[in-house]
Amino acid sequence: MVDLLTNLSKLAVAVLAFFGFKDIASKIYINFLNKKQNLQISGSRNKAISGNTVTINNFYRPYIKKPEDVFSSSTVQDDRPIIRDYIKEALTLLSDVKPSFSVTTPQVMSIVNFFQSVFDADKNNGRNSSTLVKGACYALLSEGDNPEWIEHCSGSLRELFHAWGASSGMISSAFNKVKKSTSASFPTMTSNRDEYIKMENYYRYFSSKCHHDQVGTLKALRTLHGNEGLKNGSPELFKQTVAMFFDDMSNFVRLT
């Protein structure tokens, strides 16, 4: 019954608007909605919205406007918040703790694209590098209200290497599967052994952090920084290590 009345009201509004009575049509339609206390309109996520609101859908994400705001204009203003650029925000955060850090968003995307090409070359590797990197960046930015932000960031970054475990040789073999036939300088275990071993240690570090392994974390941390006097427990040191990771991976990808 509600649907029938709603459709009839829309028809009446259309007729009035056609003959130049748009203001009257608007008021009639709004009054009709205001009288229907039990009116519910389902959003695209099946969430019932009651009262004097309607849902404006753009396929996957509904947002709410007052009926009069919708009806009184031929265009609907999309006032939803802009989606945050987690990568850009995370890079800014890392540059605050490591002044020499200068990796840009395009360079991070080059890292993402390289890893995805490696993942795609292995039919058994279903990982998504963009999801992993963005997840790591989001975790970095959640420090204020996420007590395990370090573990969550580490969990995402370790997955970039997890298919090959803590083996520099396996990492090298996987990477070389995407080597172009015309590339004579693609990094190999012979030409760039130190870089691959460092990746192995990043994997050990992030895995240990993710799994709350303090002994493994400390060992990998000291190896990565070349400093046997380093101690665990500093959020700033973790961020510096993440910055170093992106620095090293950006430099590596330039060689591919």
C-alpha positions, 0 to 999 in steps of 0.5 A: 500500500505504501508503495502504491501511494508513493508511486501515485504521489510521484506521478502527481508531482510529475504532472504538477511539475510539467505544468510549471507548479514545481514548488507546489509539487515539492511541498506536496511530496515532502508533506507526504513523506513527513506523514509516513512515520513508518516509511523505510527505504533500504540502502545498498547495504540493506540498512533500513533508514527510517523517518525523514531521510532517503538514501542516495545510492552510487552503486556501492556506498549510500549516503543520507540526504533530507528529502527536501534537499534532494527534491529541490535540486536537479543535482544532488551534492555529494558531500561524503568525506573524501577517502583518505590517501593512506600511503601519502599520509604514512609517507609523511609520518615516516619522513617525520621520524627519518628526515632523510626519508624521501620516498614518494607515492609513485615510488611506493606504487612502483614497489606495489606493481613490482610485487604484484607482477611477481605474485601474478607470475606464480599461479599459487600466489593469490596475494594482492600487493596493493592491499598489503601495502595500504594495510601496512600504511593504515596500521601505521596511522592507527597508532593512536587508537590501535594498541597492536598497530606495530604487529598489524603493520608488520603482518602486512609487510611480511606477507610481501615475502611470505611465499618464499619464507626466510630464504634470499635464494627463493626470493631471488628466484621468484623475482627473476621470473619476471625478468625481461629477456632484454634486461641484462642487469636484472638483480640476481643472487650473484650481482645483488646478494646483499640486497636479497639477504637484506630482504630476508632479514626484513621478512624475519624482522616483520614476522617476529614483530607480528608474532610477538617474538622478541628474540627474533625481532631483536636479532633481525633488527640489529642485523638490519641496522648493523648495530648490536646495541639496539634495543626493542620496544621503541615505536620510533625505531620501528617506524625508522625501520619501515622507512628504511624498508621502503627506501631499500625496496624503492632502490631495488625496484629501480634496478629491475 
